[in-house]
Amino acid sequence: MTEPKGIFSVDEAAAILGRSRRTVIRMFEREPGVLVWNEPETMHERRHRVLRIPRAVAERALMRLSRGGAIAVKYKRR
């Protein structure tokens, strides 16, 4: 099994955690340490946001969310 890289996109995190994109965004959008790039909303365009989740932040958040218990994480083979 290959180790995942150090920074995850929302899609990668969703695949690893077995959650939807929306759930991952809600879990990590306000988490300290997550990298967020914003393009502001204008009158004719919706806002655009890019999240990048460092591995350490994901592990910290998962431990907190699981209340210190073991959590199953799926890794894809490449």
C-alpha positions as CSV (number, residue, x, y, z in Angstrom):
1,M,0.0,0.0,0.0
2,T,1.4,3.4,-0.9
3,E,1.5,6.3,1.5
4,P,-0.5,9.3,0.5
5,K,1.2,12.6,-0.2
6,G,1.5,15.4,2.4
7,I,-1.2,17.8,1.1
8,F,-4.7,16.7,0.0
9,S,-7.2,18.3,-2.3
10,V,-10.9,18.1,-1.3
11,D,-11.5,15.2,-3.8
12,E,-8.5,13.3,-2.5
13,A,-9.5,13.7,1.1
14,A,-13.1,12.7,0.3
15,A,-11.8,9.5,-1.4
16,I,-9.5,8.6,1.5
17,L,-12.0,9.3,4.2
18,G,-15.0,7.8,2.4
19,R,-17.0,11.0,2.7
20,S,-18.6,13.4,0.2
21,R,-16.9,16.5,-1.1
22,R,-19.4,18.7,0.8
23,T,-18.7,16.8,4.1
24,V,-15.0,17.3,3.7
25,I,-15.4,21.0,2.9
26,R,-17.6,21.4,6.0
27,M,-15.1,19.5,8.2
28,F,-12.0,21.4,7.1
29,E,-13.0,24.9,5.8
30,R,-12.5,26.6,9.2
31,E,-9.8,24.2,10.5
32,P,-6.5,26.1,11.4
33,G,-3.7,25.2,9.1
34,V,-5.8,24.4,6.0
35,L,-4.7,26.4,3.0
36,V,-7.6,28.4,1.4
37,W,-7.4,30.4,-1.8
38,N,-10.4,32.7,-2.4
39,E,-11.7,34.5,-5.5
40,P,-14.3,36.9,-4.2
41,E,-17.9,36.8,-5.4
42,T,-18.9,39.5,-8.0
43,M,-22.2,40.6,-9.2
44,H,-22.2,38.0,-12.0
45,E,-20.0,35.3,-10.7
46,R,-20.1,33.0,-7.7
47,R,-17.1,32.8,-5.4
48,H,-14.4,30.3,-6.1
49,R,-12.5,28.6,-3.3
50,V,-9.7,26.1,-3.3
51,L,-8.9,24.1,-0.2
52,R,-5.7,22.2,0.4
53,I,-5.5,20.1,3.5
54,P,-2.1,19.2,5.0
55,R,-1.8,15.7,6.3
56,A,-0.9,16.8,9.8
57,V,-4.1,19.0,9.9
58,A,-6.2,16.2,8.6
59,E,-4.8,13.8,11.3
60,R,-5.3,16.3,14.1
61,A,-8.9,17.1,13.0
62,L,-9.8,13.4,12.7
63,M,-8.4,12.6,16.1
64,R,-10.5,15.5,17.6
65,L,-13.6,14.5,15.6
66,S,-13.3,10.9,16.5
67,R,-12.7,11.8,20.2
68,G,-9.4,10.1,20.3
69,G,-10.7,6.7,19.1
70,A,-9.4,4.7,16.2
71,I,-10.8,5.7,12.8
72,A,-10.6,3.7,9.6
73,V,-9.0,5.5,6.6
74,K,-9.1,4.0,3.1
75,Y,-6.0,4.4,0.9
76,K,-6.1,3.7,-2.8
77,R,-3.3,1.8,-4.5
78,R,-1.7,3.7,-7.3
